[in-house]
Amino acid sequence: CYRPPMLKRLGLLSLFLMLLAMPAAVAAQLQPTQEPIDRIAKTGSNAIGWTRGSFVVAPIPLSNPTIGSGLILGAGYLFTIDEGSNPSSVGIGGFRTDNGSRGVGGGISLSFGDKRWSLGLVGGSADVVYDFYGTGSLPLPAPIRLRQSVDLVRLNAGYGLTPKLTLGVEVAYGESTVALDNTGAAEGIPDLGIRLGLFKVGPTLSWDTRDNTIYPTDGTHVSFKALYGDVVSGIERDYWKGILLTDFYRRGPWDTVIAGRLAACRAGDTAPFYDLCALGGTDAFRGYPVGQYLDTGLASGQIALRGTFGRRFGYTVFAGVAALGPDFGDLGPARVAGGAGVRYRLSRKFPLDLSVDVAFNQDSEALTYIYVGQRF
């Protein structure tokens, strides 16, 4: 039968927005299987119909250099609409970290029509505390702690033109206010204290030959989106932003997987600073806090070696290099980082990993990440 790939799972404009979508995205990936860990690419669900699904409640530890350490509590319902489609899900959840960041959100992700159609809707509200280092054009002499409130709703829809090629559209609207979290100078911080309403819309394109969307061991996934952003309230302006991600996976010796990612991003000069190209936010690069390096242009490459030992444990070693600048022809100095991590399979029935990584950058800084799934 015809089986086009499902549109890539929900992600948000930056790390803190992505957290709102995590409960639904995690639930959608929890594909039940009784097969061994190294055969998850060949598994599928025999429970067809929305009434034959499974409930998932998942407290997830969280550690990230941008917003600190804490916990995500999510609950979701996983079901399969028809035999040829991917799992669908409905989920809600919230998070809180030790630096005062918190948020709630929910979403729905559907795959139907023998996997020809995909539809996703996510929304949420967050109050996030993080350090702002300035942008490439306006760097700050020292980071300033900001508090940003965010309310967002986003819709994704996709249609499989071929078994490998999916054309879609993304529509989003969000409102955000940025304020100082403590006393300090406000010079160089754009849009400070202004409630901005941002509308975004544009096409998405995906080419997917991966053997599995949760833990790929072979294949390639290329995704591109070009979004038009219009600041409809606050300081009004418009801009374009394009993101190209290319992921590849190859089987290695001793049940290992070699994974890689190439990323390119270009944003308009008038984009709000939190929608610029962000090292770590745009490309899932490990080694620098999201928001430390922001600019209108970004290019990066990453490679990782993944493996398993036993049925529940795994490991990874990784490295990456990135550069940012006003344009691809004017990129700044390279930023290099690398590290290692361990994996723990959360359930014998659910092929999803709890990941703990430690990354080291060229400034001799060590950063810890705790999250669910793989970075790419």
C-alpha positions in Angstrom: 0.0 0.0 0.0 1.0 3.7 -0.3 2.9 4.9 2.7 4.3 8.4 2.5 6.3 9.6 5.5 4.6 11.5 8.3 5.3 15.2 8.6 8.0 15.8 11.2 6.8 16.1 14.8 6.0 19.4 16.3 8.8 21.8 17.3 8.6 25.4 18.4 10.3 28.7 17.6 13.0 28.1 20.3 13.8 25.8 23.1 11.4 27.1 25.7 8.5 27.0 23.2 9.5 23.5 22.1 8.9 22.3 25.7 5.2 23.1 25.4 4.8 20.7 22.6 6.9 17.9 24.3 4.0 16.0 26.0 2.1 15.4 22.7 5.3 14.7 20.8 6.5 12.2 23.3 3.2 10.4 23.4 3.1 10.3 19.6 6.4 8.5 19.5 5.6 5.8 22.1 4.9 3.1 19.5 4.1 -0.1 21.4 6.2 -3.1 20.3 7.2 -6.5 21.7 10.2 -6.8 19.4 13.9 -6.6 20.5 15.4 -3.1 20.7 17.5 -3.6 17.6 14.4 -4.4 15.5 12.2 -1.4 16.4 12.4 -0.1 12.8 10.3 -3.1 11.7 7.6 -2.9 14.3 4.0 -1.5 14.1 0.8 -1.3 16.1 -1.9 -3.9 15.8 -4.4 -1.9 17.8 -6.3 0.0 15.1 -9.0 2.6 16.0 -9.0 5.5 18.4 -10.8 3.6 21.1 -8.0 0.9 21.2 -5.2 3.3 22.2 -3.0 3.6 25.2 -2.7 6.2 27.9 0.8 7.4 28.9 1.8 9.4 31.9 5.4 10.5 31.9 7.3 12.5 34.5 10.5 13.5 32.6 13.6 15.1 34.3 14.9 18.1 32.5 18.3 19.7 32.5 19.3 22.4 30.0 22.0 25.1 30.3 19.5 27.8 29.1 16.6 27.3 31.6 18.2 25.1 34.3 17.0 21.8 35.8 13.5 20.7 36.6 10.7 18.4 35.6 8.2 17.9 32.8 5.0 16.2 33.7 3.0 15.0 30.7 0.0 12.8 30.0 -1.1 11.6 26.6 -3.3 9.2 24.7 -1.7 7.2 21.8 -3.9 5.6 19.1 -3.7 4.5 15.4 -6.4 5.7 13.1 -5.9 3.2 10.3 -3.6 0.3 9.6 -1.3 2.2 7.2 -0.8 5.3 9.3 1.6 6.3 12.0 0.4 6.6 15.6 -1.7 9.7 16.5 -1.7 11.3 19.9 -3.3 13.9 22.2 -1.3 15.2 25.1 -1.1 17.9 27.8 1.7 18.8 30.1 3.7 21.3 32.0 7.3 22.0 33.2 9.1 23.9 35.9 12.8 24.5 36.5 15.0 25.7 39.3 15.6 29.2 37.7 11.8 30.0 37.9 10.9 29.0 34.3 7.5 27.3 34.0 4.9 26.6 31.4 1.8 24.5 30.3 0.8 23.3 26.9 -1.1 20.7 24.9 -1.3 19.4 21.5 -2.8 16.9 19.0 -0.9 15.0 16.3 -2.9 13.0 13.7 -1.8 10.6 10.9 -4.5 9.2 8.6 -5.5 8.2 5.1 -2.9 5.4 5.0 -0.3 7.9 6.2 -1.0 10.2 3.3 -2.3 13.1 5.6 -0.8 14.5 8.8 -2.2 17.3 11.0 -0.8 18.8 14.2 -2.0 21.5 16.5 -0.2 22.7 19.6 -0.7 25.6 22.0 0.6 26.7 25.3 1.8 29.5 27.7 5.2 29.8 29.3 7.1 32.2 31.5 10.9 31.6 30.9 14.0 33.0 32.6 17.3 33.0 30.7 20.5 34.9 30.0 20.6 37.2 27.0 24.0 37.8 25.4 22.9 40.1 22.7 22.8 39.4 18.9 25.5 39.2 16.3 24.9 42.8 15.3 24.4 44.1 18.9 26.5 42.0 21.3 26.3 42.9 25.0 29.4 43.3 27.1 27.9 41.0 29.7 24.8 38.7 29.7 21.6 40.1 31.2 18.9 37.9 32.7 15.6 38.3 31.0 12.1 37.0 31.8 9.9 36.3 28.7 6.2 35.4 28.7 5.0 33.5 25.7 1.5 32.5 24.5 1.5 30.5 21.3 -0.7 28.4 19.0 0.6 26.6 15.9 -0.9 24.4 13.2 1.0 22.0 10.8 -0.6 20.1 8.0 1.1 17.8 5.5 0.2 15.8 2.3 2.3 13.0 0.9 3.0 13.6 -2.8 5.0 10.4 -3.0 6.0 7.7 -0.5 9.1 9.9 0.4 8.1 13.5 -0.4 5.7 15.5 1.8 4.5 19.0 1.1 2.9 21.0 4.0 2.1 24.3 5.5 2.8 25.8 8.9 0.7 28.6 10.5 1.4 30.1 13.9 0.4 33.0 16.1 2.1 34.0 19.3 2.3 36.9 21.7 5.4 37.6 23.8 6.7 40.2 26.3 10.4 40.5 27.3 11.4 42.2 30.6 14.4 42.4 32.8 14.4 39.7 35.5 16.6 41.9 37.8 18.0 45.4 37.8 20.4 46.2 35.1 21.1 48.3 32.0 18.5 47.9 29.3 20.6 49.3 26.4 21.0 46.9 23.5 17.9 44.8 24.3 15.4 45.1 21.4 11.7 45.1 22.0 12.1 45.3 25.8 8.8 45.7 27.6 6.7 45.6 24.5 4.0 43.0 23.9 4.6 41.7 20.4 2.0 39.8 18.4 3.7 37.6 15.7 1.9 35.8 12.9 3.9 33.3 10.8 2.9 31.2 7.8 4.8 29.4 5.1 5.4 26.1 3.2 7.2 23.1 4.5 8.9 20.3 2.5 10.2 16.9 3.7 12.1 14.1 2.0 12.3 11.1 4.3 13.8 7.7 3.7 14.5 6.8 7.3 13.7 3.3 8.5 12.3 4.6 11.7 11.3 8.1 13.0 12.1 7.3 16.7 15.6 5.7 16.5 16.7 5.7 12.9 19.4 3.3 11.8 19.4 4.0 8.1 18.2 6.6 5.6 18.1 10.3 5.1 15.7 13.1 6.2 15.8 16.5 4.6 13.4 19.2 5.8 12.9 22.7 4.7 10.6 25.5 5.7 10.3 29.1 4.6 8.1 31.2 6.9 6.9 34.7 6.5 6.7 36.5 9.8 4.5 39.6 10.4 4.7 41.5 13.7 1.0 42.6 13.8 1.1 44.3 17.2 3.8 46.2 19.0 6.6 47.5 16.8 5.2 46.3 13.4 7.5 44.9 10.7 7.8 41.8 8.6 10.5 39.4 7.6 11.3 35.9 6.1 13.1 33.0 7.8 14.2 29.8 6.2 15.6 26.6 7.8 17.2 23.6 6.0 18.0 20.5 8.0 19.6 17.4 6.5 19.9 14.3 8.7 21.6 11.0 7.7 21.9 7.6 9.4 24.1 4.6 8.5 24.6 1.3 10.3 28.0 0.7 11.6 29.8 -2.3 13.1 28.8 -3.9 16.4 25.2 -2.6 16.2 26.2 1.0 16.1 24.7 3.9 14.2 26.5 6.8 12.6 24.2 9.9 12.6 24.8 13.3 11.2 23.1 16.7 10.8 23.8 19.6 8.5 21.9 22.8 9.2 21.5 26.2 7.5 19.3 29.1 8.7 18.7 32.6 7.3 16.5 35.1 9.0 15.5 38.7 8.1 17.2 41.6 9.8 13.9 42.8 11.3 13.1 39.5 13.0 12.6 39.6 16.8 15.8 38.5 18.5 14.1 35.3 19.8 13.2 34.3 16.2 16.8 34.8 14.8 18.9 31.8 13.9 20.0 30.4 17.3 22.9 28.0 17.9 21.4 25.1 19.8 17.8 26.3 19.2 17.7 26.0 15.4 20.0 23.0 15.0 19.9 21.1 18.3 23.6 21.8 18.7 25.0 20.8 22.1 27.7 22.7 23.9 26.4 26.3 24.2 23.3 27.7 25.9 20.5 28.5 23.5 20.6 32.3 23.0 24.3 32.8 23.6 24.8 33.0 19.9 22.1 34.6 17.8 22.4 36.1 14.3 20.6 36.3 10.9 22.8 33.5 9.4 23.8 30.1 10.8 25.6 27.0 9.4 26.5 23.9 11.4 27.5 20.3 11.1 27.2 17.5 13.7 28.1 13.9 13.8 27.3 11.2 16.4 28.1 7.6 17.0 25.3 5.7 18.8 25.2 2.2 20.2 23.5 -0.1 22.7 24.6 -2.6 25.3 22.0 -4.9 26.6 18.3 -4.4 25.9 17.9 -1.2 28.0 21.1 0.8 27.9 22.9 2.8 25.2 25.6 5.4 24.6 26.6 8.1 22.2 29.7 10.2 21.4 29.2 13.4 19.4 31.0 16.5 18.0 30.0 19.5 16.0 31.2 22.8 14.5 29.1 25.9 13.8 29.4 29.5 12.6 27.1 32.5 12.7 27.1 35.8 10.9 24.9 38.3 9.1 24.9 36.1 6.0 26.4 32.8 4.7 29.2 34.7 2.9 30.1 36.5 6.1 30.2 33.9 8.9 32.1 34.5 12.1 34.6 32.3 13.9 33.8 28.6 14.2 32.3 27.3 17.4 33.3 23.8 18.3 31.9 21.4 20.9 31.7 17.6 21.6 30.9 15.2 24.3 29.3 11.9 25.3 26.1 10.6 26.8 24.2 7.5 28.0 20.8 6.3 27.1 18.2 4.3 29.0 15.2 2.7 27.2 12.2 3.8 29.2 10.2 0.6 28.6 10.6 -2.7 26.8 7.4 -1.9 25.0 8.2 1.7 24.1 11.3 2.3 22.0 12.1 5.8 23.5 15.2 6.7 25.4 15.9 8.9 28.4 19.1 10.8 27.4 21.8 12.3 29.5 24.6 14.1 27.7 27.6 16.1 28.8 29.1 18.5 26.2 32.3 20.4 26.3 33.0 23.6 24.2 36.1 25.4 23.1 35.9 27.7 26.1 36.5 24.7 28.5 32.9 24.8 29.7 30.9 21.7 30.5 27.1 21.6 30.0 24.7 18.9 30.9 21.5 18.0 29.0 18.7 15.6 30.2 15.9 15.0 27.7 13.8 12.3 26.0 14.7 10.9 22.6 17.7 11.8 20.3 18.8 15.3 19.3 18.5 14.4 15.7 
